[in-house]
Amino acid sequence: MNPDQSLQSEARTKPFAAISPKVLIALIASLQFTYILDFMLVLPLGPDLAKGLNFHGNQVAWLTASYTFASLLSGLFTVPRLDRFDRRKALLWSLVGLALASLACTLAHDLPSLLLGRAVAGLCAAPAIATGMAILIDQTPPPQRGTAIAKVMTGFSIATIAGIPLALEVADHLGWQAPFVLVAVLVALVAFAVAHLLPPLTAHLQGPAGKPSLAMLSRPGVRLATLLQGLNQFSAFLVIPSFSAFYLLNLDYPRQQLGTLYLVGGLVALGAMQLAGRLGDRHGHWLPVGVASACFAVGLLPFFGLSALPLMLSFVLFMAGNAARTVCLAAAISHVPAPPERAGFMALQKMTQDFSVALAAGAAALVLGGGDGPLTHTGLLATLAIVGAGLVLWVLERLRRNLQPPA
């Protein structure tokens, strides 16, 4: 389906009137919050899990790997199928599965049983987030999508700022099982809201058939969008997992101030997302992505041993730049699929995100050294991240030209 056909199909898909845009945004932001909380939970909870289930601390990474691998498998299965169903039903069933998988994790008695629970959670989370974003894009006019996506992505920041600390406090007082119960309850509440606030969502089934399968990759626009997603996630996650270790081991940053660092970074990123979303809607996405990429690069200067800026400011610039860039790219990518293939397209993007994050983690492990001391080769790692950020701008311009109707 070419860009002209996509826009025509877009025009035939009418937003439903049973729920206001503000309520819809709040609902999808709640979904984003629970998804991020579920995905990130095992990393800070790792020491508690290792102690409670009697496995080595360095095996915590397997839990993230099992979740991500299962999410990839889920994407392969759901890309050609998600758009065949009422979006409301698809989201509900995915949320029910995610809630049950989180509860099942509380029954784990060793590492393998917990790995199984996390894998099932990954299987269910991927279609849930893909369908939720497809619903948001379906019901938001193209000129307003950047702002809407920015508001939805506040769920990510809130999960980082409040959700993870709350989960850690709950685990400290009630045991490692309690955060999984908390996640299950939150997912169930989102499912309850979906069931009672959303009407059946079948408009995408009434238009001309698209290509809701991996055959979408035969189209240049889809390939460029997928490459854009991959480069964005890869360049960011080359360095994100190493930030705290780098600040503590290489820069002697005080451990007791690390929480404040992430809190301030998360709050500034929250504001940067809203600003970038509005600017992208009004003036196009290339300029805000360019400014965000510059902030991203400046924030990595400490990795080269350069200390022209205070460490807090460097970290905040990186967090704000990365968040703003992600919002604008998500809005730009949203223009690629037609409604009949949108959930499958979002599932494909989710697969790309998972694969890119895993690839970045592996690349960082190969590049970085240092053992128990300061990290080494951090300049090379930052260089790769900055090159990736530059390639994002090039691919974004290619995508913009692809989406423009011929003169």
Secondary structure by P-SEA (a helix, b strand, c coil): ccaaaaaaaaaabbbbccccaaaaaaaaaaaaaaaaaaaaccccaaaaaaaaacccccaaaaaaaaaaaaaaaaaaacccccccccaaaaaaaaaaaaaaaaaaaaacccaaaaaaaaaaaaaaaaaaaaaaaaaaaaacccccaaaaaaaaaaaaaaaaacaaaaaaaaaaccccaaaaaaaaaaaaaaaaaaaccccccccccccccccccccccccaaaaaaaaaaaaaaaaaaccccaaaaaaaccccccccaaaaaaaaaaaaaaaaaaaaaaaaaccccaaaaaaaaaaaaaaaccccccccccaaaaaaaaaaaaaaaaaaaaaaaccccccccaaaaaaaaaaaaaaaaaaaaaaaaaccccccccccaaaaaaaaaaaaaaaaaaaaaaaaaaacccc
